[in-house]
């Protein structure tokens, strides 16, 4: 039984308890006919069940603490940074992950060393399981040309990297296969994703990536021969 099924079962048991309690209460009133008693019980129990569903789901969606408990090792909501090397060049960027009980969406952008965005992307599917791994589809737009292409990204979530029951994982590996545009069929096979430190703004996270990328470029410069 998964977490959602356990929540629904708890709500159902609470509703059944209400039905028993309200029926006993109404049965003690002699002026209420049995047919009326059951009609009142039915209508109010349906309303109670619906209200509990809406209330419990709303509370969980509004609380990262509860979402962390609900999703466990699959709690990905928040800011992530990514990096990979393609053609000898290191690429970095930011993922924004939005997540509730049953859906997830990812938007983000790549960053150059000077702080400008070289691409932006958005998920166009939900996270789905395929042969034991999690996959998601993206649409990506190149900033300078406006060209759009698509990719399928496979995520390898490091569930053991959680620091607590509510934190979710802090590291992921991924690989992406690109479709369309001039990169069709190209695979970025070793993408490393890291959850941004709690409390940091997106601007701070992006600036740290720019500084890191600038340092890595400086470190690879070969001094000119004298």
N, C-alpha and C positions, 0 to 999 in steps of 0.2 A: 504494500500500500504506500503510495507516494504522499508527499506533504499535502497537496491539494485535496486528495481523497480523505486524509485524516481531518483536515479542517472542515470539509463538508459533512463528515460523519459527526463531528462534535456539534455542528450547528443543528443537524438533524436530531441528535439526542437531546439537545436543549429544547428544540421545538416539541418533541414527544413529551418531555417533562412538563412543558407548559400546557399541552393538551390534557394531560392527566390532572394537573392542578386546577385548570379552569373548569374542566368537566365536573370534578368533585365539588368545586365551589358552587357551580350553577345547580348541581343536583340537590344541594342543601336548601335551595329556594323553592318552596312548594308551588308558588304562583307561576313558575316557568314550565311550560309543557316540554316533554322530551324532544319533540321535533324542533322546537325553537332552541332548546339547549344545544342540540347537535349542530344546528345551523349557525349559531353564534360561535361555537367552538371551531367549526370548520373555517368560517370567514376570518376569525382573529388569528388562528394558527397559521393560515396561509400568509396573512399580513406579517406576523411575527417572523416566520421563516424568511420571507423576502427582505424584511428590514435587517435581520441578522446577517444575511448574505451581503447586502450592500454595505453595512456598517463594518463588518470584519474585513472585507476586501479593501474598503477605503482606508481603514486604519493601517493595514499592512502596506498598501501602496505608498502611504505618506511617511512611513518610517523606514529608514535605511537599516536600522537595527533589526526590525522584524523581517525585512526583505533578506537580510544577510542570513538569518536563521532559516527562513523559508527556502532559499536557493542553495544554501550551504556552499559547496565547492564550485557552484556555477553562478555565484553572485558576482557579476562583472560591472555593475553600475559605477560610473565615475570617469575620471580622466586617466588615460593611458598614454604612454609614449611608445613609439616603435622605432626600430632601426634595422636596416639591412644593407647589404653591399650588392650592387649590380654593375657589371662592367668595370669593376675596380673602383667604383665611386660609392661612398657611403651616403645613404638617404635616411632622413629622420622625419618624424611628424607626430601628430597628436590624434588620438581617438577620443571622441566623446561618446560614452555608452549610456544610453537611457534604458531602463529596465523596470518592469513591474512584475505582476504575478505570472503573466502568460505571454508577454511579448518583450522583444528587445530590438533596439534600433541603434545604429552606429553612424555617426558623421565624423568627419575629420579633415585634415589637410596635411600636406607635406611642407616642409620648411627648408629654405636655403640658408646658407651661412650668414647672409646679410639680413635675415629675418623676414624675407618675403615668402609668400606661399607659392609653390610651384604647381600644386594640384589640390583639388578638393574632391571629396568622395562622400557617398552615402550608401547605406545598406538598402537593398531593394528586395530583401527576403527576410524571413525569420531565421533564427539559428535552427538548423535541422541536423539530425543525426544520420550519418551515412556510413555504414560498415564500421561502426564503433567509434567514429570521430565526429566532431561538430564542424559543420560547414555553413557558410553564409555567402550570399551574392552581393557584389558591390557595383555601383556605377561610378566612374571616375572621370573628372573633367580636367584637362590640362589648362592651367591658368593663362599661359601666354597665347595659345592657339584656340582655345575653346573646344578642341576635339574631345570627344567622349568615347570611352571604351568600358568594358566590363571585366569583372574578375570573379573567380570563385576562390574564397579563402578558407583554408582548413585550419582550425584552431586545435592546439594541443594544450589544454588548460592544466597547469601545475597545481592540482588541488592540495598537494602537501605544502604549498608555499603560504597557506593561510596562517596568519598570526593569532587568530582567535576564531571562535565559532561564528562570529558575526562579520568578520572583516572581508571574507571572500579571498580568492587567490591574489597573489601579488605579481606573479610571473606567468607568461604564456609564450609558447612558440607557435609559429604559424608558417604556412606556405601558401602562395597565391599563384594561380594560373590566369594569365591575361587573355582576353578575347577581343577581337576587333582592333582597329587602328593599326599602326605599324609594328606593335609589339605582340601581335596575335600569337598565341602559343608559348610565349615566354613565361618561364616559371621562376618566381622568387622563392627559393626553397628554404631559406633560413632567416625568417623574420623574428626578431626578439621583441616582445612587448612587456612593459613594466608599468605597474600601477603607480600613478603620481602620488607623491607624499601627501597625506591628509592635511588640509588647511591651506595648501598652496593654490593660488589663483591660476587660471589658464594662461594669463600673460606671463606669470613667473615661470611656469613650466615650459612655455614656448621659448622664453629668453634663455633658460638653462640649456635647452636643446641647441639653440643657435651658438651659444658660447662653446658648448662641447664640440659641435661640428667645426667651428672655426679653429679650435685647438687641434683637432684631428687633421685638418687640412694643413695647418702650419707644421705639424710634426712630420708630414709626408713630403714636405718640400726638400728637394735635394740641393745642397749648396752648390753654387756655380764653381767650376774649376778655376783656379787662380793662374 
